[in-house]
Amino acid sequence: MRESGSNDRRSFLKALAVAGAAAGWSRRVVGPEVSAQGSPGASAMRKSVLISMLPRDLSYERRFALAREVEFEAIEMRTMPRDDEAAEIREASQKTGLRVHSVMNADHWDLPLSSADPDVVRRSVRGMETSFRNAALWGADAVLLVPAVVDAATPYRDAWTRSQRVIRDELIPRAAEMKVIIAIEEVWNKFLLSPLEFANYIDELDSPWVRAYFDVGNVVMYGYPQDWIRTLGSRTVKVHVKDFMFDRRNGRFAWVNLGEGDIDWPEVRRALGEVGYSGYVTTELSGGDAAYLKDVSARVDRILAGEPPVAKKPA
């Protein structure tokens, strides 16, 4: 499956050239019905929590109920291959009224679409098919996908062309059939390292079923999330929020709670408003008890209101 022909090389160089001219791109809305955006000043964004943040010793129904109690409006699940467990999740959602709005695919790291091994790619596609079925069962409108992994055996150009081919030929037809969006995420996979490349990668696939899942914390080490948000524009269909502290002098970093890192949250909120984003904002932090989750929920409220996540203490 190694893509090394002149056509692929020309295609990749053309992609970079287009990225360089990104200032002239139109920020069109490319998604189906779920892509409707609010006005730039709208506060229609809704709070969601990642399933891994909720106590694992509780049943799914109790976890979902806890998320509702601390005022989250939806949840993001991970791929669930077991039918009985998938059915339990659906029942928990129905009983508590907490919507499953997206599914995080489970196989894209161990089985990347950019692999040169056809068997790895086949298994990765099967994993996405499971994610699509989960999404359809639970009523989710998107599946998060890390599209490629650049490593010592996978050059950047090959990661680009291989992953796009599989998405275009294998995944988009399934996504259209299931009416579930493929939400591409950049997540320290040495791929899509700038907002221009990310936008162009989405545009080249040219499908209403491929959009961007933007993670605010993932880009802080080498960029500004507000810049990425404005560049991606209406391509963004989902947003992850977490905070990141980077000690540039000593080369150390740490994931921290919202408002305790380097992210300018009021500016992030301003950028989301400018592009008219009105979807779910999902917290992706460490887990904790009800008091911790309630505090996280309140921090997200302040972010959505355009304020710093941590309330200032009286002088």
C-alpha positions in Angstrom: 0.0 0.0 0.0 3.0 2.3 -0.1 2.1 5.5 -2.0 5.3 6.8 -3.7 4.3 7.5 -7.2 4.6 10.9 -9.0 0.9 11.4 -8.9 0.8 11.2 -5.1 3.9 13.5 -4.8 2.2 16.1 -7.1 -1.0 15.8 -5.1 0.8 16.4 -1.8 2.8 19.4 -3.1 -0.5 20.8 -4.5 -2.0 20.3 -1.0 0.7 22.4 0.6 0.5 25.1 -2.1 -3.2 25.4 -1.4 -2.6 25.6 2.3 -0.2 28.4 1.7 -3.0 30.3 0.0 -5.4 29.6 2.8 -6.1 33.3 3.6 -8.3 33.3 0.6 -10.3 30.2 1.5 -14.0 30.6 2.0 -15.3 29.3 5.3 -18.2 27.5 3.9 -20.5 25.3 5.9 -20.0 21.8 4.6 -21.9 19.7 7.0 -25.4 18.2 6.9 -28.3 19.4 9.1 -26.3 19.3 12.3 -24.0 21.9 11.0 -26.4 24.8 11.4 -24.5 27.6 13.2 -25.7 30.4 15.4 -24.9 34.1 15.0 -21.3 35.2 16.0 -22.6 36.4 19.4 -24.8 33.4 20.1 -24.3 31.4 23.3 -26.0 28.2 22.0 -23.0 26.0 22.8 -23.8 23.1 25.1 -21.8 21.3 27.8 -20.7 17.7 27.4 -18.5 15.4 29.5 -16.3 12.5 28.4 -17.4 9.2 29.8 -13.9 8.6 31.3 -14.4 11.5 33.6 -17.2 9.8 35.5 -16.6 7.2 38.3 -16.1 3.8 36.8 -17.5 2.0 39.8 -21.0 3.2 39.0 -23.4 1.7 36.5 -23.9 3.5 33.2 -27.3 4.7 34.3 -25.8 6.1 37.5 -22.9 7.7 35.7 -25.3 9.4 33.3 -27.5 10.6 36.1 -24.5 12.1 37.9 -23.5 14.0 34.7 -27.1 15.4 34.6 -26.9 16.3 38.3 -23.8 18.4 37.8 -25.5 20.1 34.8 -23.8 18.5 31.8 -26.2 18.3 28.8 -24.6 15.4 26.9 -21.9 12.8 27.0 -19.2 11.5 24.6 -18.8 7.8 24.6 -15.9 5.5 23.5 -16.4 2.7 20.9 -18.2 -0.2 22.5 -17.8 -3.5 20.6 -20.0 -5.5 23.0 -23.7 -5.5 22.0 -25.0 -6.0 25.5 -22.9 -3.1 26.9 -23.9 -0.9 23.9 -27.6 -1.6 24.7 -27.0 -0.8 28.4 -25.6 2.6 27.3 -28.5 3.3 25.1 -30.9 2.5 28.0 -29.0 4.7 30.4 -29.2 7.6 27.9 -33.0 7.1 27.4 -33.7 6.8 31.2 -31.7 9.8 32.2 -32.3 12.0 29.2 -28.6 12.6 28.8 -27.8 12.6 25.1 -24.8 10.7 23.6 -23.7 13.2 21.0 -20.4 11.7 19.8 -18.3 8.5 19.9 -14.5 8.5 20.3 -13.2 5.8 18.0 -11.0 3.3 19.8 -8.7 1.8 17.1 -7.0 4.7 15.3 -3.8 4.7 17.4 -3.0 1.0 17.4 -4.5 0.5 13.9 -3.9 3.7 12.0 -5.4 4.3 8.6 -2.0 5.5 7.4 -0.4 2.1 7.9 1.4 0.4 5.0 -0.1 -3.0 6.2 -3.4 -3.8 4.4 -4.5 -5.9 7.3 -4.0 -3.1 9.8 -6.1 -0.8 7.7 -8.8 -3.4 7.3 -9.0 -3.8 11.0 -9.0 0.0 11.5 -12.0 0.3 9.1 -13.8 -2.4 11.0 -13.2 -0.4 14.2 -14.8 2.7 12.6 -17.7 0.6 11.4 -18.3 -0.4 15.0 -18.1 3.2 16.0 -20.6 4.1 13.3 -23.0 1.4 14.6 -22.6 2.7 18.2 -23.4 6.2 17.0 -26.5 5.2 15.2 -27.7 3.1 18.2 -27.1 5.9 20.7 -28.3 8.8 18.5 -24.8 10.4 18.2 -24.2 12.5 15.1 -20.3 12.2 14.9 -17.4 9.8 15.4 -14.1 11.2 16.4 -11.2 9.9 14.2 -7.5 10.5 14.4 -6.9 10.0 10.7 -3.2 9.1 10.6 0.0 8.6 12.6 3.4 9.8 11.3 6.2 7.6 12.7 9.6 6.3 11.6 7.9 3.9 9.2 5.3 6.3 7.8 6.4 9.5 6.1 4.2 12.6 6.3 3.2 12.5 2.6 2.2 8.8 2.8 0.2 9.5 6.0 -1.7 12.2 4.1 -2.4 10.2 0.9 -3.1 6.8 2.5 -5.5 8.1 5.1 -7.4 10.3 2.7 -7.8 7.4 0.3 -9.2 5.1 3.0 -11.5 7.8 4.3 -12.7 8.7 0.8 -13.2 5.1 -0.5 -14.1 3.2 2.7 -15.4 5.5 5.4 -17.4 8.3 3.7 -19.8 5.9 2.0 -20.5 4.3 5.4 -20.8 7.7 7.1 -23.3 8.8 4.5 -25.3 5.6 4.9 -25.4 5.8 8.7 -25.8 9.6 8.6 -22.9 10.1 11.1 -20.1 12.7 10.6 -16.4 11.7 10.6 -14.9 14.3 12.9 -11.2 14.5 12.3 -9.0 15.4 15.3 -5.3 16.5 15.6 -3.8 14.9 18.8 0.0 14.8 18.9 0.2 12.3 16.1 2.9 14.3 14.3 0.3 15.1 11.6 -1.8 18.1 10.6 0.6 20.4 12.5 -0.9 23.7 11.5 -4.5 25.1 11.2 -3.9 25.6 7.4 -3.0 22.0 6.9 -5.9 20.8 9.0 -8.4 23.0 7.0 -6.9 21.8 3.7 -7.1 18.2 4.7 -10.8 18.5 5.4 -11.4 20.5 2.2 -9.6 18.0 -0.1 -11.9 15.2 1.1 -14.8 17.5 -0.1 -17.6 15.7 1.8 -20.4 17.0 4.1 -19.6 13.9 6.2 -16.1 14.9 7.1 -15.6 17.8 9.5 -13.1 18.9 12.2 -13.1 17.9 15.9 -11.0 20.7 17.4 -9.3 20.1 20.7 -8.4 23.4 22.4 -5.6 21.9 24.5 -3.9 19.8 21.9 -2.3 22.7 20.0 -1.1 24.9 22.8 2.5 23.7 22.6 3.0 24.9 19.1 0.1 27.3 18.4 -2.8 29.4 19.6 -6.2 27.7 19.8 -8.1 30.9 18.9 -6.0 31.0 15.6 -6.9 27.4 14.8 -10.6 28.1 15.5 -10.7 31.1 13.2 -8.9 29.2 10.5 -11.1 26.1 10.7 -14.2 28.3 10.7 -17.4 26.4 10.0 -15.4 23.2 9.4 -15.5 22.5 13.1 -18.4 20.3 14.3 -17.2 19.4 17.8 -14.9 20.9 20.4 -12.9 19.3 23.2 -11.7 21.5 26.1 -8.8 20.9 28.5 -6.0 23.1 29.7 -2.3 22.9 29.3 0.7 24.4 31.1 4.0 24.5 29.3 7.3 25.5 31.0 9.3 26.6 28.0 12.4 27.3 30.0 12.6 23.8 31.4 10.8 22.0 28.6 8.2 20.6 31.0 4.4 20.4 30.5 1.4 19.3 32.4 -2.4 18.9 31.8 -4.3 21.0 34.3 -7.8 21.9 35.2 -9.6 24.6 33.1 -8.3 28.0 33.8 -5.0 26.8 35.5 -2.9 26.6 32.3 -1.7 28.8 29.4 -5.0 29.0 27.4 -6.6 32.4 27.0 -10.2 31.2 27.5 -12.0 34.5 26.9 -10.2 34.8 23.5 -11.0 31.1 22.7 -14.7 31.9 23.4 -14.5 35.1 21.3 -13.1 33.1 18.4 -15.8 30.4 18.7 -18.4 33.2 18.6 -16.8 34.8 15.6 -17.1 31.6 13.5 -20.6 30.9 14.7 -19.9 27.7 16.5 -23.0 26.4 18.3 -22.3 22.7 19.0 -21.2 20.7 22.0 -18.1 21.6 24.1 -16.8 18.4 25.7 -14.6 18.4 28.8 -11.6 16.0 28.4 -9.9 16.1 31.8 -9.1 13.6 34.6 -12.0 12.1 36.4 -13.3 12.7 39.8 -16.2 12.8 42.2 -19.5 14.8 42.1 -17.9 17.9 43.8 -15.0 17.9 41.3 -17.4 17.4 38.3 -19.7 20.2 39.5 -16.7 22.5 39.7 -15.6 21.6 36.2 -19.1 22.2 34.9 -19.1 25.6 36.5 -15.8 26.4 34.9 -17.3 25.6 31.5 -20.2 27.9 32.2 -17.8 30.7 32.8 -15.9 29.9 29.6 -19.2 30.0 27.6 -20.0 33.3 29.2 -16.7 34.7 27.9 -15.2 34.8 31.4 -12.0 33.2 32.8 -12.9 29.6 34.0 -11.7 30.3 37.6 -13.7 32.8 39.5 -11.6 35.6 41.0 -11.4 35.6 44.7 -12.4 38.8 46.5 -9.4 41.0 47.4 
